[in-house]
C-alpha cells in the first residue's frame, strides 16, 4: 500500500519568513517615512509654493508658484541670484581644497600609523582621531581664538617674520592676493565683463577668501582622523602576497604603493571621497557659529543661505529651493566621482608586453 506524497511546505515557510521580515523592519520603515520621506516631500512642495512660514504649507492661503523660487536663484538677476552665486563660489572653492587635502592627509596618516615598526601606534591613532569626536562648535570657538588678529597663529607667524592677516575679517581672495603681489590688480575684460549667477568670472577665480581659508584648515584638521581609520581598516585587510610578489619583481616602495596598494584601496577611496564631498557641500555649523557668512559674504555657503532665507527672511520657498539645488549638485558630483573611480579593463596597449609573441610559420 503506497503512502500519499507529502506536499511541500517550503512556500509556507517562505511566507512566514517574509511576514516576519516585514514585522521586524516595520518600525524602522515607519520612522523613516514619518521623519524623512514625508518631510522631504513637504519641503519639495514648499519649494514650489509661496509659503511664508505661517500656518500650514497646505493651507488655502498658500499658492503654487511653479519654478519661480528656482528661477529667482539661477536667473532672476537680483540679490537672490547674486547671493546664491556667491555661496556656490565660496563652497566650490571649499570643496575643491578640502576634499583632496583631507583625503591625501588621511591616507598618509593611515600608512604611517599602520607601519609595524612604529611604536605607540595606539597613541597616535587616538591623537589623530580625537579632533573628529570633538564638538564642531567647540572646535570653531577654538579656531576663532587661534586665528584672531592677536591669536597664536599670528604670534607664530610673527616669530618667523611674517605679518599674519586678520583672518576672520579679511574678505580678499587668496588667488587675487597672490596676483596682487605680482602687480595684477584687475582681470581682463573677458573675465570682468561676463557674469555667471550674478558674479563675474574674475570673482569666481578669486579663490577662497582669507576667512574661508581658516575654515578649510579647520575642516582638514577635524575630518582627517575619521577617514584615517577607514584607510587603516582597508590596509589591514590587504593581502601581503601581492606586495611580496612586487618586491620580488624589484618594485621600490613608491611603485608598490602606487601600483599595488592604492588600486586595492579603490572601494575605500570612493567611500572617503563620497563622504568628504557630501560633508563639504553641506558645511553649516562652522559658518553659523563662526562668521555667519561674513566678512563681505565670503564665507556664505548654500546650506547657511538656505537657513538664512527660510528662518531669517521668511522666504521658505526660496530656502527649500536652495536645499534641493544643493541636493542635485551633490548627486551629480557623486555620480561623476563614481564614474571616474570605476574599474576599467586593461587596454590592449598595456597588455601587449604580456601577450605571447605569435610565430610567423609552423615547424617542419
Phi, psi and omega in degrees: 000124184277143178273144180294143180292139179282136178282137180294139181252010183295324180295323177292320178296316179298322178297320177295321177296319179297316179296319179295321178299314178295325180294319181286327181272349183301317180301317180292321178296319179296317180296316179296322179295317183288320189252000178230301186293311182296314176300323178295317178295322176295318178296324177297319177295318180299324181294342177255014184233177177251032182297135182254012178093353180258131180075196182274140176292350178254014180288170182290339180277352181269130183248151175277123183247006177068229183265019183298319180295322179288318181293329177294332181277323187252353180200017183284337179077007182251200182293327180298317179294319181294318178295320179293318176297320177297316180296319178295319179298312180300315183288327179296317176294323178299312179295317183299330181262319185292310187298309179294319184294314182292328178292312180294319181293318180294323177293319177298315179297321180296317180296319181291315183289334183279354181290136184291332184281351182282127176272147180069038182297324178298322179296315182292323177298316179295318182295319180287330182274340186303316179300335182288334181262359177277146180303133179296329177294317179295319178296321179295316178298319177298319180295323178298323177287316183295323185256019174288170183301326179248026183279182184294326181295314179292329175297318179294320178294321178295329180296328179260012174088019180249131178274103184290153180281170171273084199311300188275008175237013182250110182272359185289146179283144183295317180292323176296321177296321179294318177292325178297330177295337177259014176088007179266107183258328180230153181271174177293161183298330180295332180267322182279337184267349180246144185233159172219122184057039176079003181240132180293155179297331177295322177287328176298327182267015181288342186081174177293146176292167178299321179296316179293331177298323177294322177292326177297315177298322180293320179296317178296320181294323187270340186253342184297326181296320179296312181290334175300318180296322177296318179291323178298315178300320179290320180295323181286345178266357181282144177281137179278352182296318182293320179295318178296321177296321178294322177296320178293332177280358176093014180286136177279182185299316181293319180295322178295320180291314187285322186265336186246305186288310186299317177300329179285345178268010184303314179298317178293321178298321177296318178297314181296315180294322180293313179296320178295320180295315180296314180296323181290323179285340183258018184299127183217306191296325178295320180291318181296318181283326188270288190244345183053041176095343181276175354278141178061031179063021182276354171244014177291134178237159179302322180296316179289325178295323177298315177298316183295319180295320185279307190273335181261312183268356180059023175264074188293326178297318179292320177298318178293324178296320177299318181297319182285328173296319177297321177298317179296319179300315181296317180296317180297314180294324178294316178295320177297318179295321178295322178293320181292326182265004181292145178287134180237152179294155179288133181291159180296328180296320179283334179278344186303317181295341183260357180273148178293144181280121180290142177277147183282330181213164180278166178277148180271000000 
